């Protein structure tokens, strides 16, 4: 922007400023009235229609599937991409914080007075890159299976064992395929490393903090065998 364009801009800005209304009390009054109306409508709808909170939380359930709200899918997917436990802090706090700081510093880095997007390459590139990355990660997070799902193909005879593995909380610590936790060793190829007898012995006499499945073996030996057979089929 040369001096002539700058003078013209300041002249037009001064004329528009003189024609406008002051921020206080004009804008403050309008925003305040609208905020009160919106709050009143929300309170009225809550009193008349009620607010559905859903069923009471059951801390003993093993079938609950934790999923973030849709606007957190991009962070959810970022945490799935960064698999190393030592980098969890970087994925949850480090990368989002760094990106936020860069966006805050953007107006100080790109001080171009132009308002035409075609003449603001740095600002437009940063904005489009951020939106595209968040949109892409959001789509991946929305399409990804729940943490309690097992994504490996399962034969029909092992389907019951697959369901038992998911409902018994195994995926809270162990990873099978692309799903599961990372506190314990992965079970994707457990059948290749251990025979059925060793898997059954580990389930009934595990190493802490893994819970024992002795009660399941005693009360329902068929389900216990299905669980063992499924784990032994993972090769």
ABEGO torsion letter per residue (X at the ends): XBAAAAAAAAAAAAAAAAABBBAOAAAAAAAAAAAAAAAAAAAAAAAAAEBBAEBBBBAABAABBBBBBAAAAAAAAAAAABABAAAAAAAAAAAAAAAAAAAAAAAAABABABABAAABAAAAAAAAAAAAAAAAAAAAAAABBBAABBABBBBAAAAAAAAAAAAAGAAAABBBEABEBAABBBAAAAAAABBAAAAAAAAABBBOABBBAAAAAAABAAAAAAAAAAAAABX
